[in-house]
Amino acid sequence: MVSDPVELYEVDSDVPVLDGAVLLYHFDGFIDAGSAGRAVADHLLEELDGPVVARFDVDRLIDYRSRRPTMTFSGDHWTDYEAPELAVRLLHDENATPFLVFTGPEPDHEWERFAAAVRHLVERWQVRLSVGFQGIPMGVPHTRPLGLTAHATRAQLIEDYQPLFNEVRIPGSAAAMLELRLGEAGHDAMGFAAHVPHYLAQARYPAAGLTLLDAITRATGLSLPSDTLREAARRTDEEVDRQVRESDEVAEVVSALERQYDAFTAASAKGNLLADNTPMPTADELASQFERFLAEQGGNDSTEQ
């Protein structure tokens, strides 16, 4: 049994009435290919700065030895400690509509109590919808529209999205458990995973963040700024295209992924996913070739913008 979940956080008692607000959340530490989820969270906090309204007890939730916080040593003494923060901030969209953004390191401990604590906040603030977001690596080319996997506590929340997977068993996450427990308690919750090209999974890929931001906007009705993220996505895509043009080997990798993608898309439209039996390299094989090429570029970090 989960006991005293309220002990996990401190809340600002001056928070205004938030009846019907949306809670967006992303936790660092689990899969986030292309830093897609992190890009969205960073973008919103930079563009729409707002106060912390709840702060969680990281001393209880975080394993410092597995993710050691950074400290600064100067000459003969310690001068700074970058304390991890797991906090909820109150922001307002471009129409002055209030919403909440919950970010920080994924809890290492007490997942059940953590989920119960967030549920208490959802009920306290009468949150109408909670939305998580991340990037996942896929065998897709950057030259095609990025796909999206949607999941939710009610099918009606994602009826516009085509399921890509049947049943799979994967390592769990605090975000996934949170969605599960919120649904079991009768609260609407959903999540989006942008499909990031395998070969860009370790870089910061803003186009994936933009895909997530667009999906969040449609699902929530919030009016969220996107210009800065859109420009970062454009610059990064231009740099990736340049690197592809400079290598025949990499161009063939991308071309192979394009053929695979187009064959799958055509087969899906026909209702037959086995329409093309042409042998293709695996996504891992293609990704490893591209990653080797990127590593050989030596110091060019343009894809990290």
Disulfide bonds with the S-S distance in Angstrom:
none
